[in-house]
């Protein structure tokens, strides 16, 4: 039986490593497929600098920072979403001369959006159902309502951010097993519950229900959501329980990961991001943290092996504390078994 319909994950997700030049800079992707990115997440590696989020639904020059509560700014940065990459203007956070950077990129629908009326309130949606990724923009109502997401299946991860004012990035996971649970992407907070944010209603195959909180649904203010549904052999979102052992927990994904983000649901723990572009062989221990401006670090407490069918924790604390529940997002380098039944070899 074929395991995946996505034989080439680079058609939907790629990572670019580059060195800034302080001026105009075109970044070209080198995956097996050309990828025109629709969500670009950039982080400087060799120095402290904020994260940078741009997407083709909001357009070039519309900047948000994952590690802050700042409102959207019109800011130099991404000036073009190209057929095989993106172009940058001058800017220290993304293009400091001789600075080293990483750009994580997801494909949606080439910047083409549509009005979605599945919910009680209209949304503007750019969606790629094959990849399970939707970019949703909407104007808040100030009261509980539903917005369409366009995925055709229920999302398992939702990341929401107010554009028109200062507010935290809030994240919902199906793996919480809690309809109104959420984490804060720009903080180390534990999982909280608030029916005014994600309510007591799970997302459906057509809509996401939001409460009255101004963080996600302020009346007349613009907001943004990224929604993800898992795709076998390409993406998976879930949870695991740590065991505080260097022979740590193994998490089956069904693919060799390319990008992995981990967060404990308990307080005081960072959002750690590890990828196989920055760490090229096991053990993987070059990390960045989504909730800080810190440069890239290497840590004995944040070690993980990327295997052909999942990942295995290799540190006895931090991302593997005993009895901590951790949530994760993972995207593939290769499926474990292709659509023609060919297995992928491990590292």
GIGIBEL-V693435 format. One record per residue. N is the residue number from 1. RES is the residue in three letters. PSI is psi as a letter, one per 40 degrees, with the letter a starting at -180 (none if undefined). Layout:
N,RES,PSI + N,RES,PSI
//
This chain:
1,UNK,h + 2,UNK,h + 3,UNK,d + 4,UNK,i + 5,UNK,e + 6,UNK,g + 7,UNK,d + 8,UNK,g + 9,UNK,d + 10,UNK,e + 11,UNK,e + 12,UNK,e + 13,UNK,h + 14,UNK,i + 15,UNK,h + 16,UNK,h + 17,UNK,h + 18,UNK,i + 19,UNK,h + 20,UNK,i + 21,UNK,e + 22,UNK,e + 23,UNK,a + 24,UNK,h + 25,UNK,h + 26,UNK,h + 27,UNK,h + 28,UNK,h + 29,UNK,i + 30,UNK,f + 31,UNK,i + 32,UNK,d + 33,UNK,i + 34,UNK,i + 35,UNK,h + 36,UNK,h + 37,UNK,i + 38,UNK,d + 39,UNK,h + 40,UNK,h + 41,UNK,h + 42,UNK,h + 43,UNK,h + 44,UNK,i + 45,UNK,d + 46,UNK,e + 47,UNK,i + 48,UNK,h + 49,UNK,i + 50,UNK,i + 51,UNK,i + 52,UNK,h + 53,UNK,h + 54,UNK,i + 55,UNK,i + 56,UNK,e + 57,UNK,d + 58,UNK,d + 59,UNK,i + 60,UNK,i + 61,UNK,e + 62,UNK,h + 63,UNK,h + 64,UNK,i + 65,UNK,h + 66,UNK,d + 67,UNK,e + 68,UNK,i + 69,UNK,e + 70,UNK,i + 71,UNK,i + 72,UNK,h + 73,UNK,i + 74,UNK,h + 75,UNK,i + 76,UNK,i + 77,UNK,b + 78,UNK,h + 79,UNK,e + 80,UNK,i + 81,UNK,h + 82,UNK,i + 83,UNK,d + 84,UNK,f + 85,UNK,a + 86,UNK,i + 87,UNK,h + 88,UNK,i + 89,UNK,a + 90,UNK,i + 91,UNK,h + 92,UNK,d + 93,UNK,d + 94,UNK,e + 95,UNK,f + 96,UNK,h + 97,UNK,h + 98,UNK,e + 99,UNK,i + 100,UNK,i + 101,UNK,i + 102,UNK,h + 103,UNK,h + 104,UNK,h + 105,UNK,h + 106,UNK,i + 107,UNK,h + 108,UNK,c + 109,UNK,f + 110,UNK,f + 111,UNK,e + 112,UNK,h + 113,UNK,i + 114,UNK,i + 115,UNK,h + 116,UNK,h + 117,UNK,f + 118,UNK,d + 119,UNK,i + 120,UNK,d + 121,UNK,h + 122,UNK,i + 123,UNK,i + 124,UNK,h + 125,UNK,h + 126,UNK,h + 127,UNK,i + 128,UNK,g + 129,UNK,d + 130,UNK,d + 131,UNK,e + 132,UNK,f + 133,UNK,h + 134,UNK,h + 135,UNK,h + 136,UNK,h + 137,UNK,i + 138,UNK,i + 139,UNK,h + 140,UNK,i + 141,UNK,e + 142,UNK,e + 143,UNK,i + 144,UNK,h + 145,UNK,i + 146,UNK,i + 147,UNK,h + 148,UNK,i + 149,UNK,d + 150,UNK,e + 151,UNK,d + 152,UNK,e + 153,UNK,i + 154,UNK,h + 155,UNK,i + 156,UNK,e + 157,UNK,h + 158,UNK,h + 159,UNK,h + 160,UNK,i + 161,UNK,h + 162,UNK,h + 163,UNK,d + 164,UNK,f + 165,UNK,i + 166,UNK,h + 167,UNK,i + 168,UNK,i + 169,UNK,h + 170,UNK,i + 171,UNK,h + 172,UNK,h + 173,UNK,h + 174,UNK,d + 175,UNK,e + 176,UNK,d + 177,UNK,f + 178,UNK,h + 179,UNK,d + 180,UNK,e + 181,UNK,i + 182,UNK,i + 183,UNK,i + 184,UNK,h + 185,UNK,d + 186,UNK,e + 187,UNK,i + 188,UNK,e + 189,UNK,i + 190,UNK,i + 191,UNK,h + 192,UNK,i + 193,UNK,h + 194,UNK,h + 195,UNK,e + 196,UNK,e + 197,UNK,c + 198,UNK,e + 199,UNK,a + 200,UNK,f + 201,UNK,h + 202,UNK,i + 203,UNK,i + 204,UNK,a + 205,UNK,e + 206,UNK,d + 207,UNK,i + 208,UNK,h + 209,UNK,h + 210,UNK,i + 211,UNK,a + 212,UNK,e + 213,UNK,h + 214,UNK,e + 215,UNK,d + 216,UNK,e + 217,UNK,f + 218,UNK,h + 219,UNK,h + 220,UNK,e + 221,UNK,i + 222,UNK,i + 223,UNK,i + 224,UNK,i + 225,UNK,i + 226,UNK,h + 227,UNK,h + 228,UNK,h + 229,UNK,h + 230,UNK,i + 231,UNK,h + 232,UNK,h + 233,UNK,e + 234,UNK,d + 235,UNK,i + 236,UNK,i + 237,UNK,h + 238,UNK,a + 239,UNK,i + 240,UNK,i + 241,UNK,h + 242,UNK,i + 243,UNK,e + 244,UNK,f + 245,UNK,i + 246,UNK,e + 247,UNK,g + 248,UNK,a + 249,UNK,h + 250,UNK,h + 251,UNK,h + 252,UNK,h + 253,UNK,d + 254,UNK,e + 255,UNK,i + 256,UNK,h + 257,UNK,i + 258,UNK,d + 259,UNK,h + 260,UNK,h + 261,UNK,h + 262,UNK,i + 263,UNK,h + 264,UNK,i + 265,UNK,e + 266,UNK,i + 267,UNK,i + 268,UNK,e + 269,UNK,h + 270,UNK,i + 271,UNK,g + 272,UNK,h + 273,UNK,h + 274,UNK,h + 275,UNK,i + 276,UNK,e + 277,UNK,d + 278,UNK,d + 279,UNK,h + 280,UNK,e + 281,UNK,i + 282,UNK,i + 283,UNK,i + 284,UNK,h + 285,UNK,e + 286,UNK,h + 287,UNK,i + 288,UNK,i + 289,UNK,h + 290,UNK,d + 291,UNK,e + 292,UNK,i + 293,UNK,e + 294,UNK,i + 295,UNK,i + 296,UNK,h + 297,UNK,i + 298,UNK,h + 299,UNK,h + 300,UNK,e + 301,UNK,e + 302,UNK,f + 303,UNK,h + 304,UNK,i + 305,UNK,h + 306,UNK,h + 307,UNK,i + 308,UNK,e + 309,UNK,e + 310,UNK,a + 311,UNK,i + 312,UNK,h + 313,UNK,h + 314,UNK,e + 315,UNK,i + 316,UNK,e + 317,UNK,a + 318,UNK,c + 319,UNK,e + 320,UNK,f + 321,UNK,h + 322,UNK,h + 323,UNK,e + 324,UNK,h + 325,UNK,h + 326,UNK,i + 327,UNK,i + 328,UNK,i + 329,UNK,h + 330,UNK,h + 331,UNK,i + 332,UNK,i + 333,UNK,d + 334,UNK,i + 335,UNK,i + 336,UNK,d + 337,UNK,h + 338,UNK,i + 339,UNK,e + 340,UNK,e + 341,UNK,e + 342,UNK,h + 343,UNK,i + 344,UNK,h + 345,UNK,i + 346,UNK,i + 347,UNK,none
//
